Amino acid sequence: MPRRKFALSKRLFIAARADFLCEYCHTPEDFSPDLFNIEHVIPLLHDGTDEDGNLAYACGGCNGNKHGHVAWDDPQTGVHTSLFHPRNDNWQEHFSWNEDLTLLLGSTPKGRATIDLLEMNRLGLVNLRKALLAYGAHPGK
């Protein structure tokens, strides 16, 4: 499926609504080595739309790992569960930081499944979080 091009005004609206953070892993765009994308929470191949309520701001890593998925197995229970939906779900309900703020922890099956599929604790992100802590710009502070 061809990539959608969104008007600059729509891109800026989506980015500002997300506070310029990946709506999944909470990486700040200003410090990310990945390009950020406007992501379809419910992919077009699953009848998702281009409506604002179905669009999220995502780093290239999270967006690329999510691809066309809407559900994944919770690694703790093995139960197939829907993924975190940035427009409908509260981030703090499904995710938390570990003690040193380097790893995301899933508080619910949905959070754990999303972390697993999107690889939200991939080595590059863990290292970036350490640097952000040292710089005083970690999103969890």
N, C-alpha and C positions, 0 to 999 in steps of 0.2 A: 504494500500500500504506500503511495507517495506521501512524503512528509508534508504536513500542513504549514503554510506560511501565515503567521498572524500579524496583523497591523502592529506597528510600534506602540501605539496607544494601548492596545490590548495587552501586549507583552509587559509594558510598564505597569499596568493595572494589576496583572497577575503577580508580578515580582514584588510590587509594593505591598499587596495584600499578604504576601508570605514574609514580609519584612526582610526580603532579599536573602532568605534562608531556604535551603532545600526543605520542602515540606515533609520529607521522610526522615532523613538523617540529621537535619538541622545544621548542616554545614553552611557557614556564611559564604555567599557568592564572592565577596571581595577577596577571600583567602583560598578559594578552591582552585585547584589546577584543572578541574573539569569545566567544560562549558555547561551552562544551565539551559534547560529546555522547558517549554510549555508542554506538559504531560497530560494525556487523557487518563483520568483516574479509571473510568470504565472505557477501555480501548474501543476504537471505532469498530473493530472486528467483533466486538460484543455488543454492538448497537449503541455505543457511547456517542456523545454529541460534542459539538464545539461550544456549547453553552458554558458560561463562566462557572457554573456550579459543578462542572465535570472537568475543569482544568486546574492543574496544580503546577507549582514551580518546583523543578527537580534537577538535582545535579546529574551530570552525564552518567555517573556510576549507578545511581539508584534507578534512573530512567531506563538505562540499558539492561539492567538486571530484571526489572519488572516486565519490560517488553509488553506482551499481550495478556499477561496474567491478571486475574481478578481474585484468585484464591490460591492457597498453598497449604501444605501440611504443617501443622504445629509440630516442631521438632521434639517437644516434650511429651505430647500425647499421641501424635500420629494422626490426629483428626484433621481432615481437610476443612479449612476455614477461610472466610473472606479476608482480604488484605485490608490494611488501614486505609481509610478514605479521608483525605485531608479536609474535605468540605463537611462531612457528616460526623466524623469522630473527633474526640478530644485527644490531642497528642499526649498530654500528661496522664491520661487514663490508661494508655496502652504502652507507654515507654517511660523509662527513668534512666538516670545515669548511675554507673557504678561509683564507688567511693572516690576514686581518683579522677572521675569525669572523662575517662578515656574510652569506655565501652557503653554502648546502649544495651539496656536490659528490657526484655519484654515482660510486661506486667499481666498480659492477657494472652490467650491463644492467638488472637489477631495480631498483637504486637510481636510475639515470638515468630509467627509465620512470616510477617513482613520483614523482620530483621534477618531471618534466614534466607529468604528469597533474594532480597535486595543486597545482601552481604553488607549490611550497615556497620559492621565492625571489621571491614577489610583493612589490611595493614596500612595502606596509605591514609585512610581516615583516622586510624588510631594515632599514627604519627602526627598528622595534622592537628588533631585534638591536643596532643602534648605541646606542640608549638603554640597553639592558640592559648593554652593555659599560661605558658611562659610569657606570652605577649599581652595577656590580660583581655583577650577577645573571645574566650570560649563561650558558646551559646548557652551553656548550662549555668553560667555564673550570674 
